[in-house]
Amino acid sequence: MSVQLYYHPYSRAAGTLWALEEVGVAYDLIVTDIMNGAQKGPDLVTKNPMGKLPTLVDGDLVVSEAAAIALYLADRYAPGRLAPALDDPQRGTYLRWSLFAPSVIEPAVMAKASGWEVKEVSAGWGRYDTMIASAESAIAGKDFVLGGTFSMADVVFGGTLRFMMDFKQIEPTPIFTAYVERLNARPAYQRADARNQAMRKQLGLQ
Ligand SMILES: N[C@@H](CCC(=O)N[C@@H](CS)C(=O)NCC(=O)O)C(=O)O
């Protein structure tokens, strides 16, 4: 039985498509019209009470949260290839930057865009400029988060940077730009991008 992804091409689920293409597992998309509130209908809300995309169903298992879904897929379907083994010290770096994306990059960008006044010492995302410098340090002088080896951490961390740059929420520094270009060259990314674009056309969104 294939994995099912509650999906819309203008949502974080578009990035989950890249994760699915990288692992190479069979999947079906359940197109969910977030522009008309379909994500709050009973079908999805019984699985994910947040009523949000992406939500992945794998047999009896439900996984939500884009980063968790990508890390799950790598552990379950591509261990040792896209996820370092549990006893590999590189796993620390892998988890560090995978979690940095939703817990530091996303809220720091949102705080800046919304003008939130928060105490740097209490806010887990610190300051925007510290976040940018830290994110650059993760990939400076390297091809990927783990050095020369691509991993699911790049889908999560790099996918977040790409999204933020596309929406002009993060400045495209030379380090970020070169990194995202490397990621965009991956055949799995290109397959996912083509499918996302085809879905946008099919849904009359482009
Ligand atoms: N924390 C979630 C955020 C998911 C999220 O906010 N998804 C948006 C689309 S990108 C959504 O479903 N919005 C519709 C809604 O909230 O009703 C994750 O990282 O996956």
The ligand as an ORCA input file, in Angstrom:
! r2SCAN-3c Opt
* xyz 0 1
  N       3.988     23.236     11.851
  C       3.455     22.779     10.608
  C       2.843     23.970      9.876
  C       1.879     23.515      8.845
  C       1.147     24.667      8.192
  O       1.008     25.755      8.770
  N       0.615     24.402      7.001
  C      -0.148     25.390      6.291
  C       0.204     25.339      4.814
  S       1.929     25.619      4.532
  C      -1.627     25.057      6.377
  O      -1.999     23.899      6.321
  N      -2.462     26.096      6.482
  C      -3.866     25.951      6.472
  C      -4.517     26.206      7.790
  O      -3.833     26.457      8.783
  O      -5.746     26.184      7.840
  C       4.525     22.104      9.763
  O       5.709     22.444      9.930
  O       4.208     21.257      8.935
*
